[in-house]
Amino acid sequence: MSMRSKAVVAMSGGVDSSVAAAALLDQGYEVIGVFLDTGVESGRILNGTPEGSPCPPTAEHVQRIGDRLGIHVDVLERHASFQGIVRAFVDEYVRGRTPNPCVLCNERFKFVHLLEHADEIGAEVLATGHYARALRHDGAASLARGLDRQKDQSYYLFRIGGRVLSRLRLPMGEMTKDRARERARALGLPVLDRPESQDVCFASRFPYVELVRRYHPDALQAGQVCEVGGRVVGEHAGLANYTIGQRHGLGIALGRPMYVAALDPSSNVVTLGEREALLQRRLTAVGSSWQIDPPTGSFRARAQIRYRHEAAWATVTAVDRDHMDVVFDEPQWAITPGQAVVVYDGEIVLGGGWIEAGYDA
């Protein structure tokens, strides 16, 4: 670079975002750290902190990392905005679905405020510590899996738009986690003793059932637990205590392994089944979001139905701009309404949507 371009880096206080900031410095950028104060670290998302709950990184901790790197860190208080992410998370549980707030947070919170701040201070580049790659070819940007497949987080980023992707740098996508720790150690960053961050940043501090209770006090109503076929085998204490595929914590012994196969908020019934009952070949999804020109008709791709799922071959049909139908070559286990299905062409993210339902056909 002939002139030092500015780059804003979202910094959470952990290894990954700290090393990402260091990588941008190595590339010659003028780096400005951004700590998004969500209210989680202060307990303000619930106006109270559960006793004994772990403490996430604070603004002061992130600023110490900035001091070590020799960069300025801007602290942006965004409590009210983050409340919308928490509320959407809770509302999904009340509907009998299993939400993925990290996808929604990236789309509606993190990158919105990061881009806004970058524009305010004249920064050309955005960066985060996600393990994914933002590739560029002939002036076009694409999103791809990180090289460390055990840490790949491209699944969480499928809804970010082209305006963000065109300016995004993801240096961790080229690293392994072990290499990131080595780099943090070499830089003397005060992050190595911090535990791995939770997939849901507020889940360790505020158990999600407690969040449901606070926002929807009438939602945790007792109801029937049935086997597939309709036989009543017990009672539950609220639909939000369960998710599709759950085996432990059911409180019901039937002499064989049983899993949550379905949640019906209209009847307030939890249905259990054996493992085979959760194998399905087809799903429908809504809220389609594409990294490519919106496709029409059917095409072959690999589809991933949750973060730790191994993407599987399927025929994807774009029903319209909002809906898609995915038929897998082989049945997939625990297709879960509320989770995202993300579609890949090799390493490249094509797009995805929110799972509405799974089917046997």
C-alpha positions as CSV (number, residue, x, y, z in Angstrom):
1,M,0.0,0.0,0.0
2,S,1.4,3.4,-1.0
3,M,-0.7,5.1,1.8
4,R,-1.8,3.6,5.1
5,S,-5.4,2.6,4.7
6,K,-7.6,2.4,7.8
7,A,-9.0,-0.9,8.9
8,V,-11.6,-1.4,11.7
9,V,-11.3,-4.7,13.5
10,A,-14.1,-6.1,15.7
11,M,-12.4,-7.1,18.9
12,S,-14.0,-9.3,21.5
13,G,-11.1,-9.8,23.8
14,G,-10.2,-13.4,22.7
15,V,-7.3,-14.9,20.8
16,D,-8.9,-14.8,17.3
17,S,-9.9,-11.2,17.0
18,S,-6.7,-10.0,18.7
19,V,-4.5,-12.0,16.3
20,A,-6.7,-10.7,13.4
21,A,-5.9,-7.1,14.5
22,A,-2.2,-8.0,14.6
23,A,-2.4,-9.5,11.1
24,L,-3.8,-6.3,9.7
25,L,-1.0,-4.3,11.3
26,D,1.5,-6.7,9.7
27,Q,-0.2,-5.9,6.3
28,G,0.5,-2.2,6.8
29,Y,-3.0,-1.0,7.8
30,E,-3.7,1.7,10.3
31,V,-5.8,-0.5,12.6
32,I,-8.6,0.8,14.9
33,G,-10.1,-1.8,17.2
34,V,-13.9,-1.8,17.8
35,F,-15.4,-3.3,21.0
36,L,-19.2,-3.6,20.7
37,D,-20.6,-3.3,24.2
38,T,-23.7,-5.4,24.0
39,G,-24.7,-5.2,27.7
40,V,-23.8,-8.9,28.2
41,E,-20.6,-8.2,30.1
42,S,-22.4,-5.9,32.5
43,G,-25.5,-8.0,33.0
44,R,-27.7,-5.3,31.6
45,I,-29.5,-7.5,29.0
46,L,-31.5,-8.8,31.9
47,N,-31.1,-6.0,34.4
48,G,-29.3,-8.4,36.7
49,T,-26.4,-10.9,36.7
50,P,-27.0,-14.5,37.8
51,E,-24.8,-15.2,40.8
52,G,-21.6,-17.1,39.9
53,S,-22.0,-16.7,36.1
54,P,-18.7,-16.4,34.1
55,C,-17.7,-13.0,33.0
56,P,-17.1,-12.3,29.4
57,P,-14.4,-9.8,28.3
58,T,-14.9,-6.2,29.3
59,A,-14.0,-3.0,27.4
60,E,-11.1,-2.5,29.7
61,H,-9.7,-5.9,28.9
62,V,-9.9,-5.2,25.1
63,Q,-8.3,-1.8,25.6
64,R,-5.3,-3.5,27.3
65,I,-5.0,-5.7,24.2
66,G,-5.1,-2.6,22.1
67,D,-2.4,-1.0,24.2
68,R,-0.2,-4.1,23.8
69,L,-0.7,-4.0,20.0
70,G,-0.2,-0.2,19.9
71,I,-3.7,0.5,18.5
72,H,-6.6,2.6,19.6
73,V,-9.8,0.8,20.6
74,D,-13.2,2.5,20.2
75,V,-15.9,1.3,22.6
76,L,-19.4,1.4,21.1
77,E,-22.3,1.0,23.5
78,R,-25.1,-0.8,21.7
79,H,-27.2,-2.3,24.4
80,A,-30.6,-1.4,22.9
81,S,-29.6,-2.8,19.5
82,F,-28.4,-6.1,20.9
83,Q,-31.7,-6.5,22.8
84,G,-33.3,-7.1,19.4
85,I,-31.0,-10.1,18.9
86,V,-31.8,-11.5,22.3
87,R,-35.5,-11.0,21.8
88,A,-35.5,-12.8,18.5
89,F,-33.6,-15.7,20.1
90,V,-36.2,-16.0,22.8
91,D,-39.2,-15.6,20.5
92,E,-38.0,-18.5,18.4
93,Y,-37.9,-20.8,21.4
94,V,-41.4,-19.8,22.2
95,R,-42.4,-20.9,18.7
96,G,-41.0,-24.4,19.3
97,R,-37.9,-23.7,17.1
98,T,-34.2,-23.8,17.9
99,P,-32.7,-20.5,16.9
100,N,-29.2,-19.6,15.7
101,P,-28.6,-16.1,17.0
102,C,-25.0,-15.9,15.8
103,V,-26.2,-15.8,12.2
104,L,-28.7,-13.1,13.0
105,C,-26.2,-11.2,15.1
106,N,-23.7,-11.1,12.2
107,E,-26.3,-9.9,9.8
108,R,-28.3,-7.4,11.9
109,F,-25.9,-6.3,14.6
110,K,-22.2,-6.9,14.4
111,F,-21.5,-6.0,10.7
112,V,-24.2,-3.2,10.7
113,H,-22.4,-1.4,13.5
114,L,-18.9,-2.2,12.2
115,L,-19.7,-0.9,8.8
116,E,-21.4,2.2,10.2
117,H,-18.3,3.0,12.3
118,A,-15.9,2.3,9.5
119,D,-17.8,4.8,7.3
120,E,-17.8,7.4,10.1
121,I,-14.0,7.3,10.5
122,G,-13.1,6.8,6.9
123,A,-11.9,3.2,7.1
124,E,-11.8,1.3,3.9
125,V,-11.5,-2.2,5.4
126,L,-13.5,-4.2,8.0
127,A,-12.1,-7.3,9.7
128,T,-13.1,-9.9,12.3
129,G,-11.6,-13.0,13.9
130,H,-13.9,-15.4,12.1
131,Y,-12.4,-18.6,10.7
132,A,-13.5,-18.1,7.1
133,R,-12.1,-16.5,4.0
134,A,-13.1,-13.5,1.9
135,L,-11.8,-14.2,-1.5
136,R,-11.3,-11.8,-4.4
137,H,-11.1,-12.6,-8.1
138,D,-11.5,-10.2,-11.0
139,G,-12.9,-7.5,-8.6
140,A,-15.6,-9.9,-7.2
141,A,-15.7,-11.0,-3.6
142,S,-16.8,-14.5,-2.4
143,L,-17.1,-16.1,1.0
144,A,-15.3,-19.5,1.5
145,R,-14.6,-21.9,4.3
146,G,-11.6,-21.3,6.6
147,L,-8.6,-23.6,6.1
148,D,-9.0,-25.0,9.6
149,R,-12.1,-27.1,9.0
150,Q,-12.4,-27.8,12.7
151,K,-12.9,-24.1,13.3
152,D,-14.6,-23.0,10.0
153,Q,-17.2,-20.4,10.7
154,S,-18.4,-19.6,7.2
155,Y,-21.8,-21.1,8.1
156,Y,-22.4,-18.2,10.5
157,L,-21.6,-15.6,7.8
158,F,-23.9,-16.7,4.9
159,R,-26.3,-13.7,5.3
160,I,-23.7,-10.9,5.2
161,G,-24.3,-8.8,2.1
162,G,-22.0,-7.8,-0.7
163,R,-21.5,-4.3,0.7
164,V,-19.8,-5.8,3.7
165,L,-18.1,-8.7,1.9
166,S,-16.4,-6.4,-0.6
167,R,-14.6,-4.6,2.2
168,L,-14.1,-7.6,4.5
169,R,-10.8,-9.1,5.5
170,L,-10.7,-12.4,7.5
171,P,-7.1,-13.2,8.3
172,M,-8.0,-16.1,10.6
173,G,-9.4,-18.0,7.6
174,E,-5.8,-18.6,6.6
175,M,-4.7,-19.9,10.0
176,T,-5.2,-22.9,12.3
177,K,-6.3,-22.3,15.9
178,D,-2.9,-23.7,17.1
179,R,-1.1,-21.2,14.9
180,A,-3.3,-18.4,16.3
181,R,-2.4,-19.3,19.8
182,E,1.3,-19.4,18.9
183,R,1.0,-15.9,17.4
184,A,-0.8,-14.6,20.5
185,R,1.9,-16.0,22.7
186,A,4.7,-14.5,20.6
187,L,3.0,-11.1,20.8
188,G,2.5,-11.4,24.6
189,L,-1.2,-10.8,24.3
190,P,-3.2,-11.2,27.6
191,V,-5.7,-13.7,26.0
192,L,-4.2,-17.2,26.3
193,D,-5.8,-18.0,29.6
194,R,-9.3,-17.0,28.4
195,P,-11.7,-19.9,27.7
196,E,-13.0,-20.5,24.2
197,S,-16.0,-18.2,23.5
198,Q,-19.5,-19.7,23.5
199,D,-21.3,-20.1,20.2
200,V,-24.1,-18.0,21.8
201,C,-22.2,-15.2,23.7
202,F,-24.9,-14.6,26.3
203,A,-25.8,-18.3,26.9
204,S,-23.1,-19.0,29.6
205,R,-24.1,-15.8,31.5
206,F,-27.9,-16.1,31.1
207,P,-29.3,-19.7,30.6
208,Y,-31.7,-19.5,27.7
209,V,-34.6,-20.9,29.6
210,E,-34.2,-18.1,32.1
211,L,-34.3,-15.7,29.2
212,V,-37.5,-17.2,28.0
213,R,-38.9,-16.9,31.5
214,R,-38.0,-13.3,31.7
215,Y,-39.4,-12.2,28.3
216,H,-42.3,-14.7,28.1
217,P,-43.3,-15.7,31.7
218,D,-46.4,-17.6,30.4
219,A,-44.5,-19.6,27.8
220,L,-43.1,-22.3,30.1
221,Q,-46.3,-24.2,30.5
222,A,-46.5,-27.9,31.4
223,G,-47.6,-30.3,28.6
224,Q,-47.6,-33.8,27.4
225,V,-44.7,-35.9,26.2
226,C,-45.6,-38.5,23.7
227,E,-43.9,-41.2,21.7
228,V,-44.1,-41.1,17.9
229,G,-47.5,-42.6,17.3
230,G,-49.2,-40.6,20.0
231,R,-48.8,-42.6,23.2
232,V,-48.5,-40.3,26.3
233,V,-45.3,-41.2,28.2
234,G,-44.9,-38.2,30.6
235,E,-45.1,-34.5,31.1
236,H,-42.8,-31.6,30.4
237,A,-42.2,-28.3,32.1
238,G,-42.2,-26.1,29.0
239,L,-41.4,-26.5,25.3
240,A,-38.4,-24.2,25.5
241,N,-36.5,-26.8,27.6
242,Y,-36.2,-29.0,24.5
243,T,-34.6,-29.1,21.0
244,I,-34.8,-31.5,18.2
245,G,-32.3,-34.3,18.6
246,Q,-32.0,-33.9,22.4
247,R,-31.4,-37.1,24.3
248,H,-30.3,-36.1,27.8
249,G,-32.3,-34.3,30.4
250,L,-35.7,-35.7,29.2
251,G,-36.6,-37.0,32.6
252,I,-38.3,-40.0,31.1
253,A,-37.0,-43.6,31.1
254,L,-38.4,-45.8,28.4
255,G,-35.8,-48.6,28.5
256,R,-34.2,-47.5,25.2
257,P,-32.5,-44.4,23.9
258,M,-35.1,-41.8,22.9
259,Y,-34.7,-38.4,21.3
260,V,-36.8,-35.3,20.9
261,A,-38.3,-35.8,17.4
262,A,-40.8,-32.9,17.3
263,L,-42.0,-29.9,19.2
264,D,-45.6,-28.6,18.6
265,P,-46.3,-25.2,20.1
266,S,-50.0,-25.4,19.1
267,S,-50.6,-28.4,21.2
268,N,-47.7,-27.9,23.6
269,V,-46.6,-31.5,23.0
270,V,-43.0,-32.9,22.9
271,T,-42.7,-36.0,20.8
272,L,-40.0,-38.5,21.4
273,G,-38.7,-41.2,19.0
274,E,-35.8,-43.6,18.5
275,R,-32.9,-42.3,16.5
276,E,-34.3,-43.6,13.2
277,A,-37.3,-41.4,13.6
278,L,-35.1,-38.3,13.2
279,L,-33.7,-39.3,9.8
280,Q,-35.2,-37.2,7.0
281,R,-34.2,-36.5,3.4
282,R,-35.9,-33.2,2.6
283,L,-36.3,-29.8,4.2
284,T,-37.9,-26.5,3.3
285,A,-36.3,-23.2,4.1
286,V,-37.4,-19.5,4.0
287,G,-35.7,-16.2,4.1
288,S,-33.2,-17.2,1.3
289,S,-30.0,-15.1,1.2
290,W,-27.6,-15.6,-1.7
291,Q,-23.9,-14.7,-2.1
292,I,-24.4,-15.3,-5.8
293,D,-27.1,-14.0,-8.3
294,P,-30.3,-15.6,-6.9
295,P,-30.6,-19.0,-8.7
296,T,-33.7,-20.3,-10.4
297,G,-34.7,-23.9,-10.7
298,S,-32.7,-26.8,-9.3
299,F,-28.9,-27.4,-8.9
300,R,-26.5,-29.7,-7.1
301,A,-24.6,-28.6,-4.1
302,R,-23.6,-29.6,-0.6
303,A,-25.9,-28.4,2.2
304,Q,-25.1,-28.0,5.9
305,I,-27.9,-28.0,8.4
306,R,-26.1,-26.8,11.5
307,Y,-22.7,-25.6,12.5
308,R,-21.1,-28.9,13.3
309,H,-22.9,-30.9,10.6
310,E,-20.9,-32.4,7.7
311,A,-22.3,-30.8,4.6
312,A,-24.0,-33.4,2.4
313,W,-24.8,-33.7,-1.3
314,A,-28.3,-32.5,-2.2
315,T,-30.5,-31.2,-4.9
316,V,-31.4,-27.6,-4.1
317,T,-34.4,-25.9,-5.7
318,A,-34.9,-22.2,-5.5
319,V,-38.7,-22.2,-5.3
320,D,-38.8,-18.4,-5.4
321,R,-36.6,-15.6,-4.1
322,D,-37.6,-16.4,-0.5
323,H,-38.1,-20.1,-0.4
324,M,-35.9,-23.1,-1.2
325,D,-36.4,-26.9,-1.1
326,V,-33.4,-29.2,-0.3
327,V,-33.5,-32.9,-1.0
328,F,-30.5,-34.9,0.3
329,D,-29.1,-37.9,-1.4
330,E,-29.0,-39.6,2.0
331,P,-31.2,-39.0,5.0
332,Q,-29.8,-36.5,7.5
333,W,-30.3,-36.6,11.2
334,A,-32.2,-34.1,13.3
335,I,-33.2,-31.5,10.7
336,T,-34.2,-28.7,13.1
337,P,-36.6,-25.8,12.4
338,G,-35.0,-22.5,13.3
339,Q,-31.5,-23.5,12.3
340,A,-29.9,-22.4,9.1
341,V,-29.2,-24.5,6.0
342,V,-26.2,-23.2,4.1
343,V,-25.4,-24.3,0.6
344,Y,-21.8,-24.7,-0.7
345,D,-20.1,-25.2,-4.0
346,G,-16.9,-26.9,-2.8
347,E,-15.4,-24.4,-0.4
348,I,-17.5,-21.4,-1.6
349,V,-20.7,-20.3,0.2
350,L,-23.6,-19.9,-2.3
351,G,-26.3,-18.9,0.2
352,G,-28.8,-20.4,2.6
353,G,-32.0,-19.9,4.5
354,W,-33.9,-20.7,7.7
355,I,-35.1,-24.2,8.1
356,E,-38.9,-24.4,8.3
357,A,-39.5,-28.1,8.4
358,G,-37.9,-31.5,7.6
359,Y,-39.7,-34.3,5.8
360,D,-39.2,-38.0,5.1
361,A,-39.8,-37.8,1.4
